[in-house]
Amino acid sequence: MEATFKEIDSSNVVVIDITEKGVGLGIESGYAYAKGIPVYIVAKKGSEMSNTMLGISKKVFIYEELEDMVTMFSK
C-alpha cells in the first residue's frame, strides 16, 4: 500500500473504476481525497455505487463498453 500512496502523492488526479468492489479502491480514493487530489470515478452502467464514493468524486463517468472511456477521456 505504501507504493500506491507514493503513486497517488505524485499524481494530479486519481481515476478509480468501481465496476467491481474492493476495499483497496475505497482506501486509495479516500487517501487521494484527503490529500486534495481530485478523484474521478468510472463505472460500467448498472454498477452499484456507494454514496461515499459519489460524495468524494469530482465527476462520475458511466460506460457500457471499455472503448467508451477512450471517447470520454479524449474530450
PDB file of N, H, CA, C and O in Angstrom:
ATOM      1  N   MET A   1       0.820  -1.191   0.000  1.00  0.00           N
ATOM      2  CA  MET A   1       0.000   0.000   0.000  1.00  0.00           C
ATOM      3  C   MET A   1       0.863   1.254   0.000  1.00  0.00           C
ATOM      4  O   MET A   1       0.464   2.281  -0.549  1.00  0.00           O
ATOM      5  N   GLU A   2       2.034   1.181   0.606  1.00  0.00           N
ATOM      6  H   GLU A   2       2.359   0.347   1.052  1.00  0.00           H
ATOM      7  CA  GLU A   2       2.930   2.338   0.662  1.00  0.00           C
ATOM      8  C   GLU A   2       3.313   2.803  -0.740  1.00  0.00           C
ATOM      9  O   GLU A   2       3.362   4.004  -1.004  1.00  0.00           O
ATOM     10  N   ALA A   3       3.585   1.858  -1.638  1.00  0.00           N
ATOM     11  H   ALA A   3       3.545   0.882  -1.424  1.00  0.00           H
ATOM     12  CA  ALA A   3       3.931   2.209  -3.022  1.00  0.00           C
ATOM     13  C   ALA A   3       2.754   2.889  -3.712  1.00  0.00           C
ATOM     14  O   ALA A   3       2.940   3.832  -4.481  1.00  0.00           O
ATOM     15  N   THR A   4       1.554   2.414  -3.440  1.00  0.00           N
ATOM     16  H   THR A   4       1.403   1.648  -2.815  1.00  0.00           H
ATOM     17  CA  THR A   4       0.358   3.025  -4.025  1.00  0.00           C
ATOM     18  C   THR A   4       0.190   4.453  -3.527  1.00  0.00           C
ATOM     19  O   THR A   4      -0.125   5.347  -4.312  1.00  0.00           O
ATOM     20  N   PHE A   5       0.395   4.680  -2.238  1.00  0.00           N
ATOM     21  H   PHE A   5       0.652   3.954  -1.600  1.00  0.00           H
ATOM     22  CA  PHE A   5       0.283   6.032  -1.693  1.00  0.00           C
ATOM     23  C   PHE A   5       1.308   6.967  -2.327  1.00  0.00           C
ATOM     24  O   PHE A   5       0.998   8.131  -2.580  1.00  0.00           O
ATOM     25  N   LYS A   6       2.506   6.490  -2.585  1.00  0.00           N
ATOM     26  H   LYS A   6       2.758   5.545  -2.379  1.00  0.00           H
ATOM     27  CA  LYS A   6       3.526   7.311  -3.247  1.00  0.00           C
ATOM     28  C   LYS A   6       3.083   7.678  -4.658  1.00  0.00           C
ATOM     29  O   LYS A   6       3.281   8.809  -5.101  1.00  0.00           O
ATOM     30  N   GLU A   7       2.481   6.719  -5.364  1.00  0.00           N
ATOM     31  H   GLU A   7       2.319   5.800  -5.004  1.00  0.00           H
ATOM     32  CA  GLU A   7       1.975   6.997  -6.713  1.00  0.00           C
ATOM     33  C   GLU A   7       0.877   8.058  -6.658  1.00  0.00           C
ATOM     34  O   GLU A   7       0.854   8.980  -7.474  1.00  0.00           O
ATOM     35  N   ILE A   8      -0.016   7.925  -5.710  1.00  0.00           N
ATOM     36  H   ILE A   8       0.002   7.176  -5.047  1.00  0.00           H
ATOM     37  CA  ILE A   8      -1.097   8.900  -5.562  1.00  0.00           C
ATOM     38  C   ILE A   8      -0.527  10.275  -5.227  1.00  0.00           C
ATOM     39  O   ILE A   8      -0.970  11.280  -5.782  1.00  0.00           O
ATOM     40  N   ASP A   9       0.446  10.326  -4.328  1.00  0.00           N
ATOM     41  H   ASP A   9       0.806   9.510  -3.877  1.00  0.00           H
ATOM     42  CA  ASP A   9       1.069  11.598  -3.945  1.00  0.00           C
ATOM     43  C   ASP A   9       1.674  12.330  -5.136  1.00  0.00           C
ATOM     44  O   ASP A   9       1.710  13.561  -5.151  1.00  0.00           O
ATOM     45  N   SER A  10       2.146  11.593  -6.126  1.00  0.00           N
ATOM     46  H   SER A  10       2.117  10.593  -6.113  1.00  0.00           H
ATOM     47  CA  SER A  10       2.782  12.218  -7.288  1.00  0.00           C
ATOM     48  C   SER A  10       1.802  12.428  -8.442  1.00  0.00           C
ATOM     49  O   SER A  10       2.215  12.769  -9.550  1.00  0.00           O
ATOM     50  N   SER A  11       0.513  12.226  -8.190  1.00  0.00           N
ATOM     51  H   SER A  11       0.178  11.948  -7.290  1.00  0.00           H
ATOM     52  CA  SER A  11      -0.498  12.341  -9.244  1.00  0.00           C
ATOM     53  C   SER A  11      -1.244  13.667  -9.161  1.00  0.00           C
ATOM     54  O   SER A  11      -1.400  14.247  -8.086  1.00  0.00           O
ATOM     55  N   ASN A  12      -1.703  14.134 -10.326  1.00  0.00           N
ATOM     56  H   ASN A  12      -1.576  13.663 -11.199  1.00  0.00           H
ATOM     57  CA  ASN A  12      -2.542  15.335 -10.385  1.00  0.00           C
ATOM     58  C   ASN A  12      -4.010  14.993 -10.182  1.00  0.00           C
ATOM     59  O   ASN A  12      -4.772  15.803  -9.654  1.00  0.00           O
ATOM     60  N   VAL A  13      -4.409  13.791 -10.600  1.00  0.00           N
ATOM     61  H   VAL A  13      -3.790  13.133 -11.029  1.00  0.00           H
ATOM     62  CA  VAL A  13      -5.771  13.285 -10.438  1.00  0.00           C
ATOM     63  C   VAL A  13      -5.689  11.782 -10.195  1.00  0.00           C
ATOM     64  O   VAL A  13      -4.676  11.145 -10.486  1.00  0.00           O
ATOM     65  N   VAL A  14      -6.771  11.228  -9.659  1.00  0.00           N
ATOM     66  H   VAL A  14      -7.594  11.745  -9.423  1.00  0.00           H
ATOM     67  CA  VAL A  14      -6.883   9.780  -9.491  1.00  0.00           C
ATOM     68  C   VAL A  14      -8.186   9.347 -10.148  1.00  0.00           C
ATOM     69  O   VAL A  14      -9.244   9.921  -9.891  1.00  0.00           O
ATOM     70  N   VAL A  15      -8.100   8.332 -10.994  1.00  0.00           N
ATOM     71  H   VAL A  15      -7.241   7.865 -11.202  1.00  0.00           H
ATOM     72  CA  VAL A  15      -9.274   7.767 -11.662  1.00  0.00           C
ATOM     73  C   VAL A  15      -9.475   6.364 -11.106  1.00  0.00           C
ATOM     74  O   VAL A  15      -8.574   5.527 -11.169  1.00  0.00           O
ATOM     75  N   ILE A  16     -10.657   6.112 -10.565  1.00  0.00           N
ATOM     76  H   ILE A  16     -11.389   6.792 -10.515  1.00  0.00           H
ATOM     77  CA  ILE A  16     -10.969   4.834  -9.934  1.00  0.00           C
ATOM     78  C   ILE A  16     -12.124   4.173 -10.680  1.00  0.00           C
ATOM     79  O   ILE A  16     -13.178   4.783 -10.862  1.00  0.00           O
ATOM     80  N   ASP A  17     -11.929   2.932 -11.112  1.00  0.00           N
ATOM     81  H   ASP A  17     -11.073   2.437 -10.965  1.00  0.00           H
ATOM     82  CA  ASP A  17     -13.012   2.154 -11.727  1.00  0.00           C
ATOM     83  C   ASP A  17     -13.659   1.332 -10.625  1.00  0.00           C
ATOM     84  O   ASP A  17     -13.040   0.424 -10.068  1.00  0.00           O
ATOM     85  N   ILE A  18     -14.912   1.657 -10.313  1.00  0.00           N
ATOM     86  H   ILE A  18     -15.414   2.395 -10.764  1.00  0.00           H
ATOM     87  CA  ILE A  18     -15.602   0.971  -9.221  1.00  0.00           C
ATOM     88  C   ILE A  18     -16.600  -0.062  -9.722  1.00  0.00           C
ATOM     89  O   ILE A  18     -17.525  -0.440  -9.003  1.00  0.00           O
ATOM     90  N   THR A  19     -16.410  -0.519 -10.958  1.00  0.00           N
ATOM     91  H   THR A  19     -15.659  -0.211 -11.542  1.00  0.00           H
ATOM     92  CA  THR A  19     -17.299  -1.542 -11.502  1.00  0.00           C
ATOM     93  C   THR A  19     -17.303  -2.777 -10.603  1.00  0.00           C
ATOM     94  O   THR A  19     -18.357  -3.354 -10.335  1.00  0.00           O
ATOM     95  N   GLU A  20     -16.133  -3.174 -10.146  1.00  0.00           N
ATOM     96  H   GLU A  20     -15.277  -2.705 -10.364  1.00  0.00           H
ATOM     97  CA  GLU A  20     -16.024  -4.285  -9.205  1.00  0.00           C
ATOM     98  C   GLU A  20     -15.578  -3.713  -7.864  1.00  0.00           C
ATOM     99  O   GLU A  20     -14.655  -2.901  -7.799  1.00  0.00           O
ATOM    100  N   LYS A  21     -16.237  -4.139  -6.810  1.00  0.00           N
ATOM    101  H   LYS A  21     -16.988  -4.797  -6.863  1.00  0.00           H
ATOM    102  CA  LYS A  21     -15.950  -3.605  -5.478  1.00  0.00           C
ATOM    103  C   LYS A  21     -14.601  -4.090  -4.963  1.00  0.00           C
ATOM    104  O   LYS A  21     -14.127  -5.168  -5.321  1.00  0.00           O
ATOM    105  N   GLY A  22     -14.001  -3.270  -4.120  1.00  0.00           N
ATOM    106  H   GLY A  22     -14.386  -2.394  -3.829  1.00  0.00           H
ATOM    107  CA  GLY A  22     -12.753  -3.639  -3.471  1.00  0.00           C
ATOM    108  C   GLY A  22     -12.429  -2.655  -2.365  1.00  0.00           C
ATOM    109  O   GLY A  22     -12.560  -1.445  -2.548  1.00  0.00           O
ATOM    110  N   VAL A  23     -12.011  -3.162  -1.231  1.00  0.00           N
ATOM    111  H   VAL A  23     -11.905  -4.145  -1.083  1.00  0.00           H
ATOM    112  CA  VAL A  23     -11.668  -2.303  -0.095  1.00  0.00           C
ATOM    113  C   VAL A  23     -10.539  -1.351  -0.475  1.00  0.00           C
ATOM    114  O   VAL A  23     -10.546  -0.187  -0.072  1.00  0.00           O
ATOM    115  N   GLY A  24      -9.573  -1.837  -1.245  1.00  0.00           N
ATOM    116  H   GLY A  24      -9.567  -2.782  -1.572  1.00  0.00           H
ATOM    117  CA  GLY A  24      -8.442  -1.010  -1.650  1.00  0.00           C
ATOM    118  C   GLY A  24      -8.867   0.218  -2.433  1.00  0.00           C
ATOM    119  O   GLY A  24      -8.246   1.275  -2.322  1.00  0.00           O
ATOM    120  N   LEU A  25      -9.925   0.084  -3.225  1.00  0.00           N
ATOM    121  H   LEU A  25     -10.430  -0.775  -3.315  1.00  0.00           H
ATOM    122  CA  LEU A  25     -10.409   1.227  -4.007  1.00  0.00           C
ATOM    123  C   LEU A  25     -10.874   2.349  -3.085  1.00  0.00           C
ATOM    124  O   LEU A  25     -10.607   3.523  -3.339  1.00  0.00           O
ATOM    125  N   GLY A  26     -11.562   1.984  -2.027  1.00  0.00           N
ATOM    126  H   GLY A  26     -11.779   1.030  -1.820  1.00  0.00           H
ATOM    127  CA  GLY A  26     -12.027   2.976  -1.064  1.00  0.00           C
ATOM    128  C   GLY A  26     -10.879   3.629  -0.317  1.00  0.00           C
ATOM    129  O   GLY A  26     -10.891   4.835  -0.073  1.00  0.00           O
ATOM    130  N   ILE A  27      -9.890   2.826   0.043  1.00  0.00           N
ATOM    131  H   ILE A  27      -9.881   1.846  -0.155  1.00  0.00           H
ATOM    132  CA  ILE A  27      -8.721   3.360   0.745  1.00  0.00           C
ATOM    133  C   ILE A  27      -7.973   4.331  -0.160  1.00  0.00           C
ATOM    134  O   ILE A  27      -7.615   5.431   0.261  1.00  0.00           O
ATOM    135  N   GLU A  28      -7.738   3.921  -1.404  1.00  0.00           N
ATOM    136  H   GLU A  28      -8.029   3.027  -1.746  1.00  0.00           H
ATOM    137  CA  GLU A  28      -6.986   4.759  -2.345  1.00  0.00           C
ATOM    138  C   GLU A  28      -7.721   6.051  -2.657  1.00  0.00           C
ATOM    139  O   GLU A  28      -7.121   7.125  -2.653  1.00  0.00           O
ATOM    140  N   SER A  29      -9.021   5.953  -2.928  1.00  0.00           N
ATOM    141  H   SER A  29      -9.509   5.080  -2.931  1.00  0.00           H
ATOM    142  CA  SER A  29      -9.771   7.164  -3.261  1.00  0.00           C
ATOM    143  C   SER A  29      -9.892   8.080  -2.047  1.00  0.00           C
ATOM    144  O   SER A  29      -9.809   9.300  -2.191  1.00  0.00           O
ATOM    145  N   GLY A  30     -10.086   7.518  -0.860  1.00  0.00           N
ATOM    146  H   GLY A  30     -10.154   6.527  -0.743  1.00  0.00           H
ATOM    147  CA  GLY A  30     -10.152   8.323   0.360  1.00  0.00           C
ATOM    148  C   GLY A  30      -8.836   9.015   0.660  1.00  0.00           C
ATOM    149  O   GLY A  30      -8.817  10.164   1.100  1.00  0.00           O
ATOM    150  N   TYR A  31      -7.746   8.320   0.423  1.00  0.00           N
ATOM    151  H   TYR A  31      -7.761   7.387   0.066  1.00  0.00           H
ATOM    152  CA  TYR A  31      -6.416   8.904   0.628  1.00  0.00           C
ATOM    153  C   TYR A  31      -6.214  10.090  -0.318  1.00  0.00           C
ATOM    154  O   TYR A  31      -5.767  11.159   0.099  1.00  0.00           O
ATOM    155  N   ALA A  32      -6.547   9.890  -1.590  1.00  0.00           N
ATOM    156  H   ALA A  32      -6.910   9.023  -1.929  1.00  0.00           H
ATOM    157  CA  ALA A  32      -6.398  10.972  -2.572  1.00  0.00           C
ATOM    158  C   ALA A  32      -7.266  12.169  -2.185  1.00  0.00           C
ATOM    159  O   ALA A  32      -6.810  13.312  -2.226  1.00  0.00           O
ATOM    160  N   TYR A  33      -8.499  11.904  -1.815  1.00  0.00           N
ATOM    161  H   TYR A  33      -8.869  10.976  -1.781  1.00  0.00           H
ATOM    162  CA  TYR A  33      -9.421  12.969  -1.428  1.00  0.00           C
ATOM    163  C   TYR A  33      -8.879  13.748  -0.226  1.00  0.00           C
ATOM    164  O   TYR A  33      -8.918  14.978  -0.207  1.00  0.00           O
ATOM    165  N   ALA A  34      -8.379  13.030   0.763  1.00  0.00           N
ATOM    166  H   ALA A  34      -8.347  12.030   0.748  1.00  0.00           H
ATOM    167  CA  ALA A  34      -7.827  13.673   1.962  1.00  0.00           C
ATOM    168  C   ALA A  34      -6.611  14.533   1.640  1.00  0.00           C
ATOM    169  O   ALA A  34      -6.342  15.514   2.334  1.00  0.00           O
ATOM    170  N   LYS A  35      -5.874  14.173   0.591  1.00  0.00           N
ATOM    171  H   LYS A  35      -6.093  13.377   0.027  1.00  0.00           H
ATOM    172  CA  LYS A  35      -4.690  14.929   0.174  1.00  0.00           C
ATOM    173  C   LYS A  35      -5.049  16.071  -0.781  1.00  0.00           C
ATOM    174  O   LYS A  35      -4.169  16.814  -1.215  1.00  0.00           O
ATOM    175  N   GLY A  36      -6.341  16.212  -1.110  1.00  0.00           N
ATOM    176  H   GLY A  36      -7.055  15.608  -0.757  1.00  0.00           H
ATOM    177  CA  GLY A  36      -6.771  17.276  -2.009  1.00  0.00           C
ATOM    178  C   GLY A  36      -6.563  16.960  -3.477  1.00  0.00           C
ATOM    179  O   GLY A  36      -6.590  17.863  -4.313  1.00  0.00           O
ATOM    180  N   ILE A  37      -6.357  15.698  -3.801  1.00  0.00           N
ATOM    181  H   ILE A  37      -6.335  14.964  -3.121  1.00  0.00           H
ATOM    182  CA  ILE A  37      -6.166  15.270  -5.191  1.00  0.00           C
ATOM    183  C   ILE A  37      -7.536  14.892  -5.748  1.00  0.00           C
ATOM    184  O   ILE A  37      -8.220  14.050  -5.167  1.00  0.00           O
ATOM    185  N   PRO A  38      -7.953  15.502  -6.871  1.00  0.00           N
ATOM    186  CA  PRO A  38      -9.272  15.204  -7.430  1.00  0.00           C
ATOM    187  C   PRO A  38      -9.432  13.718  -7.766  1.00  0.00           C
ATOM    188  O   PRO A  38      -8.537  13.084  -8.325  1.00  0.00           O
ATOM    189  N   VAL A  39     -10.602  13.187  -7.406  1.00  0.00           N
ATOM    190  H   VAL A  39     -11.329  13.701  -6.951  1.00  0.00           H
ATOM    191  CA  VAL A  39     -10.931  11.786  -7.668  1.00  0.00           C
ATOM    192  C   VAL A  39     -12.048  11.745  -8.704  1.00  0.00           C
ATOM    193  O   VAL A  39     -13.087  12.384  -8.534  1.00  0.00           O
ATOM    194  N   TYR A  40     -11.829  10.995  -9.771  1.00  0.00           N
ATOM    195  H   TYR A  40     -10.985  10.476  -9.909  1.00  0.00           H
ATOM    196  CA  TYR A  40     -12.830  10.779 -10.806  1.00  0.00           C
ATOM    197  C   TYR A  40     -13.196   9.305 -10.800  1.00  0.00           C
ATOM    198  O   TYR A  40     -12.325   8.441 -10.702  1.00  0.00           O
ATOM    199  N   ILE A  41     -14.486   9.023 -10.906  1.00  0.00           N
ATOM    200  H   ILE A  41     -15.194   9.725 -10.986  1.00  0.00           H
ATOM    201  CA  ILE A  41     -14.985   7.659 -10.851  1.00  0.00           C
ATOM    202  C   ILE A  41     -15.431   7.231 -12.249  1.00  0.00           C
ATOM    203  O   ILE A  41     -16.076   7.993 -12.969  1.00  0.00           O
ATOM    204  N   VAL A  42     -15.081   6.010 -12.615  1.00  0.00           N
ATOM    205  H   VAL A  42     -14.557   5.391 -12.030  1.00  0.00           H
ATOM    206  CA  VAL A  42     -15.641   5.380 -13.808  1.00  0.00           C
ATOM    207  C   VAL A  42     -16.297   4.084 -13.360  1.00  0.00           C
ATOM    208  O   VAL A  42     -15.815   3.414 -12.446  1.00  0.00           O
ATOM    209  N   ALA A  43     -17.408   3.735 -14.015  1.00  0.00           N
ATOM    210  H   ALA A  43     -17.800   4.279 -14.757  1.00  0.00           H
ATOM    211  CA  ALA A  43     -18.116   2.507 -13.662  1.00  0.00           C
ATOM    212  C   ALA A  43     -18.940   2.043 -14.852  1.00  0.00           C
ATOM    213  O   ALA A  43     -19.465   2.846 -15.623  1.00  0.00           O
ATOM    214  N   LYS A  44     -19.037   0.748 -14.979  1.00  0.00           N
ATOM    215  H   LYS A  44     -18.611   0.096 -14.353  1.00  0.00           H
ATOM    216  CA  LYS A  44     -19.880   0.179 -16.030  1.00  0.00           C
ATOM    217  C   LYS A  44     -21.341   0.439 -15.669  1.00  0.00           C
ATOM    218  O   LYS A  44     -21.723   0.378 -14.501  1.00  0.00           O
ATOM    219  N   LYS A  45     -22.141   0.727 -16.678  1.00  0.00           N
ATOM    220  H   LYS A  45     -21.830   0.776 -17.627  1.00  0.00           H
ATOM    221  CA  LYS A  45     -23.557   1.011 -16.482  1.00  0.00           C
ATOM    222  C   LYS A  45     -24.193  -0.115 -15.665  1.00  0.00           C
ATOM    223  O   LYS A  45     -24.004  -1.294 -15.964  1.00  0.00           O
ATOM    224  N   GLY A  46     -24.943   0.259 -14.640  1.00  0.00           N
ATOM    225  H   GLY A  46     -25.097   1.217 -14.397  1.00  0.00           H
ATOM    226  CA  GLY A  46     -25.605  -0.714 -13.782  1.00  0.00           C
ATOM    227  C   GLY A  46     -24.815  -1.099 -12.544  1.00  0.00           C
ATOM    228  O   GLY A  46     -25.311  -1.845 -11.700  1.00  0.00           O
ATOM    229  N   SER A  47     -23.588  -0.598 -12.427  1.00  0.00           N
ATOM    230  H   SER A  47     -23.186   0.008 -13.113  1.00  0.00           H
ATOM    231  CA  SER A  47     -22.764  -0.911 -11.253  1.00  0.00           C
ATOM    232  C   SER A  47     -23.324  -0.226 -10.012  1.00  0.00           C
ATOM    233  O   SER A  47     -23.888   0.865 -10.083  1.00  0.00           O
ATOM    234  N   GLU A  48     -23.154  -0.887  -8.886  1.00  0.00           N
ATOM    235  H   GLU A  48     -22.696  -1.774  -8.828  1.00  0.00           H
ATOM    236  CA  GLU A  48     -23.566  -0.303  -7.612  1.00  0.00           C
ATOM    237  C   GLU A  48     -22.508   0.702  -7.169  1.00  0.00           C
ATOM    238  O   GLU A  48     -21.314   0.404  -7.179  1.00  0.00           O
ATOM    239  N   MET A  49     -22.958   1.897  -6.780  1.00  0.00           N
ATOM    240  H   MET A  49     -23.928   2.138  -6.772  1.00  0.00           H
ATOM    241  CA  MET A  49     -22.027   2.939  -6.358  1.00  0.00           C
ATOM    242  C   MET A  49     -22.403   3.421  -4.965  1.00  0.00           C
ATOM    243  O   MET A  49     -23.560   3.748  -4.701  1.00  0.00           O
ATOM    244  N   SER A  50     -21.419   3.462  -4.082  1.00  0.00           N
ATOM    245  H   SER A  50     -20.479   3.197  -4.297  1.00  0.00           H
ATOM    246  CA  SER A  50     -21.695   3.909  -2.715  1.00  0.00           C
ATOM    247  C   SER A  50     -21.826   5.427  -2.668  1.00  0.00           C
ATOM    248  O   SER A  50     -21.238   6.145  -3.477  1.00  0.00           O
ATOM    249  N   ASN A  51     -22.604   5.893  -1.713  1.00  0.00           N
ATOM    250  H   ASN A  51     -23.083   5.310  -1.057  1.00  0.00           H
ATOM    251  CA  ASN A  51     -22.759   7.336  -1.533  1.00  0.00           C
ATOM    252  C   ASN A  51     -21.441   7.995  -1.161  1.00  0.00           C
ATOM    253  O   ASN A  51     -21.196   9.147  -1.520  1.00  0.00           O
ATOM    254  N   THR A  52     -20.594   7.270  -0.444  1.00  0.00           N
ATOM    255  H   THR A  52     -20.793   6.335  -0.152  1.00  0.00           H
ATOM    256  CA  THR A  52     -19.292   7.815  -0.062  1.00  0.00           C
ATOM    257  C   THR A  52     -18.446   8.086  -1.296  1.00  0.00           C
ATOM    258  O   THR A  52     -17.879   9.169  -1.436  1.00  0.00           O
ATOM    259  N   MET A  53     -18.357   7.103  -2.193  1.00  0.00           N
ATOM    260  H   MET A  53     -18.817   6.223  -2.079  1.00  0.00           H
ATOM    261  CA  MET A  53     -17.566   7.283  -3.416  1.00  0.00           C
ATOM    262  C   MET A  53     -18.147   8.411  -4.264  1.00  0.00           C
ATOM    263  O   MET A  53     -17.405   9.228  -4.810  1.00  0.00           O
ATOM    264  N   LEU A  54     -19.453   8.453  -4.370  1.00  0.00           N
ATOM    265  H   LEU A  54     -20.055   7.790  -3.926  1.00  0.00           H
ATOM    266  CA  LEU A  54     -20.083   9.528  -5.140  1.00  0.00           C
ATOM    267  C   LEU A  54     -19.822  10.884  -4.497  1.00  0.00           C
ATOM    268  O   LEU A  54     -19.670  11.887  -5.194  1.00  0.00           O
ATOM    269  N   GLY A  55     -19.770  10.912  -3.180  1.00  0.00           N
ATOM    270  H   GLY A  55     -19.893  10.097  -2.615  1.00  0.00           H
ATOM    271  CA  GLY A  55     -19.569  12.164  -2.460  1.00  0.00           C
ATOM    272  C   GLY A  55     -18.177  12.752  -2.600  1.00  0.00           C
ATOM    273  O   GLY A  55     -18.015  13.970  -2.532  1.00  0.00           O
ATOM    274  N   ILE A  56     -17.169  11.910  -2.793  1.00  0.00           N
ATOM    275  H   ILE A  56     -17.301  10.920  -2.848  1.00  0.00           H
ATOM    276  CA  ILE A  56     -15.802  12.433  -2.887  1.00  0.00           C
ATOM    277  C   ILE A  56     -15.339  12.632  -4.322  1.00  0.00           C
ATOM    278  O   ILE A  56     -14.277  13.207  -4.557  1.00  0.00           O
ATOM    279  N   SER A  57     -16.125  12.161  -5.282  1.00  0.00           N
ATOM    280  H   SER A  57     -16.988  11.693  -5.091  1.00  0.00           H
ATOM    281  CA  SER A  57     -15.678  12.257  -6.675  1.00  0.00           C
ATOM    282  C   SER A  57     -16.039  13.606  -7.288  1.00  0.00           C
ATOM    283  O   SER A  57     -17.096  14.174  -7.012  1.00  0.00           O
ATOM    284  N   LYS A  58     -15.131  14.102  -8.129  1.00  0.00           N
ATOM    285  H   LYS A  58     -14.273  13.640  -8.353  1.00  0.00           H
ATOM    286  CA  LYS A  58     -15.386  15.345  -8.871  1.00  0.00           C
ATOM    287  C   LYS A  58     -16.409  15.097  -9.968  1.00  0.00           C
ATOM    288  O   LYS A  58     -17.242  15.954 -10.260  1.00  0.00           O
ATOM    289  N   LYS A  59     -16.335  13.895 -10.580  1.00  0.00           N
ATOM    290  H   LYS A  59     -15.658  13.199 -10.342  1.00  0.00           H
ATOM    291  CA  LYS A  59     -17.237  13.555 -11.671  1.00  0.00           C
ATOM    292  C   LYS A  59     -17.297  12.043 -11.795  1.00  0.00           C
ATOM    293  O   LYS A  59     -16.330  11.343 -11.496  1.00  0.00           O
ATOM    294  N   VAL A  60     -18.448  11.548 -12.242  1.00  0.00           N
ATOM    295  H   VAL A  60     -19.233  12.117 -12.486  1.00  0.00           H
ATOM    296  CA  VAL A  60     -18.634  10.118 -12.468  1.00  0.00           C
ATOM    297  C   VAL A  60     -18.853   9.898 -13.958  1.00  0.00           C
ATOM    298  O   VAL A  60     -19.693  10.549 -14.578  1.00  0.00           O
ATOM    299  N   PHE A  61     -18.094   8.980 -14.518  1.00  0.00           N
ATOM    300  H   PHE A  61     -17.411   8.451 -14.014  1.00  0.00           H
ATOM    301  CA  PHE A  61     -18.221   8.610 -15.926  1.00  0.00           C
ATOM    302  C   PHE A  61     -18.799   7.200 -15.997  1.00  0.00           C
ATOM    303  O   PHE A  61     -18.232   6.265 -15.432  1.00  0.00           O
ATOM    304  N   ILE A  62     -19.917   7.047 -16.684  1.00  0.00           N
ATOM    305  H   ILE A  62     -20.378   7.807 -17.143  1.00  0.00           H
ATOM    306  CA  ILE A  62     -20.555   5.742 -16.846  1.00  0.00           C
ATOM    307  C   ILE A  62     -20.285   5.250 -18.266  1.00  0.00           C
ATOM    308  O   ILE A  62     -20.457   5.991 -19.234  1.00  0.00           O
ATOM    309  N   TYR A  63     -19.862   3.995 -18.377  1.00  0.00           N
ATOM    310  H   TYR A  63     -19.723   3.394 -17.590  1.00  0.00           H
ATOM    311  CA  TYR A  63     -19.595   3.422 -19.692  1.00  0.00           C
ATOM    312  C   TYR A  63     -20.356   2.115 -19.868  1.00  0.00           C
ATOM    313  O   TYR A  63     -20.704   1.444 -18.896  1.00  0.00           O
ATOM    314  N   GLU A  64     -20.608   1.767 -21.135  1.00  0.00           N
ATOM    315  H   GLU A  64     -20.325   2.312 -21.924  1.00  0.00           H
ATOM    316  CA  GLU A  64     -21.217   0.477 -21.447  1.00  0.00           C
ATOM    317  C   GLU A  64     -20.151  -0.509 -21.904  1.00  0.00           C
ATOM    318  O   GLU A  64     -20.200  -1.687 -21.548  1.00  0.00           O
ATOM    319  N   GLU A  65     -19.198  -0.038 -22.683  1.00  0.00           N
ATOM    320  H   GLU A  65     -19.159   0.918 -22.972  1.00  0.00           H
ATOM    321  CA  GLU A  65     -18.074  -0.850 -23.153  1.00  0.00           C
ATOM    322  C   GLU A  65     -16.789  -0.107 -22.794  1.00  0.00           C
ATOM    323  O   GLU A  65     -16.775   1.123 -22.746  1.00  0.00           O
ATOM    324  N   LEU A  66     -15.727  -0.836 -22.545  1.00  0.00           N
ATOM    325  H   LEU A  66     -15.738  -1.836 -22.584  1.00  0.00           H
ATOM    326  CA  LEU A  66     -14.453  -0.200 -22.187  1.00  0.00           C
ATOM    327  C   LEU A  66     -14.015   0.832 -23.221  1.00  0.00           C
ATOM    328  O   LEU A  66     -13.415   1.848 -22.872  1.00  0.00           O
ATOM    329  N   GLU A  67     -14.310   0.578 -24.473  1.00  0.00           N
ATOM    330  H   GLU A  67     -14.798  -0.248 -24.757  1.00  0.00           H
ATOM    331  CA  GLU A  67     -13.921   1.505 -25.537  1.00  0.00           C
ATOM    332  C   GLU A  67     -14.574   2.877 -25.356  1.00  0.00           C
ATOM    333  O   GLU A  67     -14.045   3.882 -25.831  1.00  0.00           O
ATOM    334  N   ASP A  68     -15.718   2.922 -24.673  1.00  0.00           N
ATOM    335  H   ASP A  68     -16.148   2.105 -24.287  1.00  0.00           H
ATOM    336  CA  ASP A  68     -16.409   4.190 -24.437  1.00  0.00           C
ATOM    337  C   ASP A  68     -15.543   5.164 -23.636  1.00  0.00           C
ATOM    338  O   ASP A  68     -15.673   6.379 -23.781  1.00  0.00           O
ATOM    339  N   MET A  69     -14.668   4.629 -22.799  1.00  0.00           N
ATOM    340  H   MET A  69     -14.563   3.642 -22.682  1.00  0.00           H
ATOM    341  CA  MET A  69     -13.829   5.501 -21.971  1.00  0.00           C
ATOM    342  C   MET A  69     -12.835   6.290 -22.805  1.00  0.00           C
ATOM    343  O   MET A  69     -12.465   7.404 -22.433  1.00  0.00           O
ATOM    344  N   VAL A  70     -12.403   5.739 -23.914  1.00  0.00           N
ATOM    345  H   VAL A  70     -12.704   4.835 -24.216  1.00  0.00           H
ATOM    346  CA  VAL A  70     -11.484   6.471 -24.791  1.00  0.00           C
ATOM    347  C   VAL A  70     -12.155   7.756 -25.245  1.00  0.00           C
ATOM    348  O   VAL A  70     -11.538   8.821 -25.226  1.00  0.00           O
ATOM    349  N   THR A  71     -13.400   7.664 -25.649  1.00  0.00           N
ATOM    350  H   THR A  71     -13.901   6.799 -25.664  1.00  0.00           H
ATOM    351  CA  THR A  71     -14.149   8.841 -26.085  1.00  0.00           C
ATOM    352  C   THR A  71     -14.357   9.816 -24.929  1.00  0.00           C
ATOM    353  O   THR A  71     -14.191  11.024 -25.098  1.00  0.00           O
ATOM    354  N   MET A  72     -14.716   9.300 -23.760  1.00  0.00           N
ATOM    355  H   MET A  72     -14.850   8.319 -23.622  1.00  0.00           H
ATOM    356  CA  MET A  72     -14.981  10.165 -22.604  1.00  0.00           C
ATOM    357  C   MET A  72     -13.757  10.969 -22.196  1.00  0.00           C
ATOM    358  O   MET A  72     -13.862  12.158 -21.896  1.00  0.00           O
ATOM    359  N   PHE A  73     -12.599  10.326 -22.184  1.00  0.00           N
ATOM    360  H   PHE A  73     -12.513   9.360 -22.428  1.00  0.00           H
ATOM    361  CA  PHE A  73     -11.400  10.988 -21.684  1.00  0.00           C
ATOM    362  C   PHE A  73     -10.618  11.731 -22.757  1.00  0.00           C
ATOM    363  O   PHE A  73      -9.631  12.397 -22.445  1.00  0.00           O
ATOM    364  N   SER A  74     -11.032  11.632 -24.003  1.00  0.00           N
ATOM    365  H   SER A  74     -11.833  11.091 -24.257  1.00  0.00           H
ATOM    366  CA  SER A  74     -10.333  12.381 -25.050  1.00  0.00           C
ATOM    367  C   SER A  74     -10.994  13.733 -25.285  1.00  0.00           C
ATOM    368  O   SER A  74     -10.523  14.516 -26.110  1.00  0.00           O
ATOM    369  N   LYS A  75     -12.080  14.016 -24.570  1.00  0.00           N
ATOM    370  H   LYS A  75     -12.463  13.379 -23.900  1.00  0.00           H
ATOM    371  CA  LYS A  75     -12.771  15.308 -24.705  1.00  0.00           C
ATOM    372  C   LYS A  75     -12.072  16.370 -23.900  1.00  0.00           C
ATOM    373  O   LYS A  75     -12.505  17.522 -23.889  1.00  0.00           O
TER     374      LYS A  75
END
